[in-house]
Amino acid sequence: MSPGFQHFQTASDLWRKAQSLENGSNVTITGKELDIATVFAVSQGGRQPFLTEDKATCARIHESVKQLNLYLEKGRAVYGVTTGFGGSADSRTKEVHKLQISLLQHTQSGVILASDQAVNDGVSEHRSELTSMPMSWVRAAMLVRCNATARGHSAVTMDVLQAILRLLRNDIVPMVPLKGSVSASGDLMPLAFIAGAIEGNPDIKVCQRQGESLKILSAEAALAQHQIPKTKSGPKEALGLVNGTASSAGLASIVMYEAHHVATLSQAFTAMAVEAMLGNSESFHPYISEARPHPGQIEGSFLAKGIRNGKDYAPEGLEVYYGANFQAAAVTSAMEKTRLAIQMLGKLFFAQSTELIDANLNNGLPANLCADNPSLSFTMKGVDVNMAAYMSELGFLANPVSTHVQSAEMGNQSINSLALLSSRMTKKAVELVSLMGATCLYVGCQALDLRVMQIEYLDELYSVLQNDLKLTFSSSLEHKDMEAYKMQLRKQLTSCWRASSRLDNAERFNAVADGAVLALLRVVKDSNQMPSEPWALSLVQTWRSKVEAKATSVYEATFRRFCAKPTTGQYLGVGSQALYNMVRKDLAVPFHQGLGEHPGSEDTVIYGEIVRPRRIIGNWISTIYEATLDGRMNHALYNAHDKVTNDQMMHRNQMCTVYVDSTNSIFHWD
């Protein structure tokens, strides 16, 4: 069966499925079988969606809610239930129901003009479109979200799902803002308006079709009119509703349904045009289609005949065939889709490098990933700017080429593909995103080195201070207080070191010493064991000075040792280790030690066992870029993967695991 016929059959099946769901037909939501035709049919209104009565499905839904409640009863932190959202996830609360209200409050932020919240026949002369989504889009989103949550993964109760389905069955459609969603962790804003509608929010409007008329009223009034009870969000239900891409997927389903039919229409009209022009049917001869091969329409017509006056002939034999099956639009389309995908890969590289470099986002790494003092050394700041430039250029390249087709050669080539041009642009995009990948590898290896050095430094500092602690406070602190302080000390060392990542080293050592004293005073305050004699203050001051001195000396020793022989590789997974070793060993691109790396800075020491060149940052990245372009990076990555057996992977997972404690501040290595 030819691809052309296969597509026609697909489009036909979609149409027949949608037609079979006539007005008033029941649609069963199971969490699994939802398809494009059903979404389209429900989006047009009049269909009756119901939640399945399948016992296994209902049990999964109930179990997800039960599991969440068990977690909460045990006092566990659950994202979006006892924590803030997104960048505010570091906040904590026990007001789980109020938190769900807060989620809807801040996501119900989209704009719908008052003039659009009334029945009208068009758009204001001052605007090109309404500020609210068409009702069909919202219906599709409601159905898709119900189907997704019916899988029982989101701790959303049956009551909430039933409430949304009741709105659909009564053709009550929330008014949802057209703009304002980035569709990242979900279409938060659009779905928040749907969630608000089932809550009966009096400030959210809904549309209701009554016969041929359309009425707009508040969600509260609509629920009351149809005796639909208001829902109150459980501990995770608002999040369970808004944290999904149902608005995007719902609209995409409508678009795909309609696009299939536009495609079949274009095929049919091509045949019509050939017939109207008394065109040459020989272009559609099976032999030409097989030789290209672009299988397509081979059906005959009275009006469209071959140049041999309609003579029938078979592909075999010494015949000459005339056709024009050389249009490369398929190549153009493939290249443009590829450029769009590559642009998203570039965006991923850009976002990740930005987070690694920014001290506000990198979880305690130094600002700009500098290895010395950030007041003077800005190691990756220029790289951050470079990545923004690369991303902008990549975004420009993602634009389509096919929209620039011009008629050529006296109109004989009235439609052409520009496939080679599109391929050239895609090749440029591949090379550019490869440059971004190479830049990210340089940034990533630096970040890994700094992270491992930080882990080893804090481990060693804590070990040294434990010994000093016994010598200093053996006669002043009871055993239980000593043990309590050890625990507090480790946390305080880590948190102070990471919180001071923007400061120069001397100031960081000072912050660590202050933190150590603060932890000591907290333990002493709780135990009431510290004597009140004047010498106690002196003892604390002595301890602070000792901590600051040890923080300084241990760091210097750790830094020198690490620069001489980095240990990062042993901490990494297979893929990361392969890339890291390729950069650090095979390509000899070193850990950037700071300002002293600049060529000509002979007065600054570069630590290490061997003499190595000083190079500008761009040239180190160029080395990685060349290895990316010529395939050496792929060779390293794929070979490493092939060499790892299942037993080796299991052994590695057991022996080399990084843990983070409940405060998300302490790293342990087994």
Summary of the structure (lengths in Angstrom):
residues: 670
radius of gyration: 33.1
end to end distance: 58.2
largest distance: 118.1
contacts: 2025
relative contact order: 0.06
helix: 59%
strand: 6%
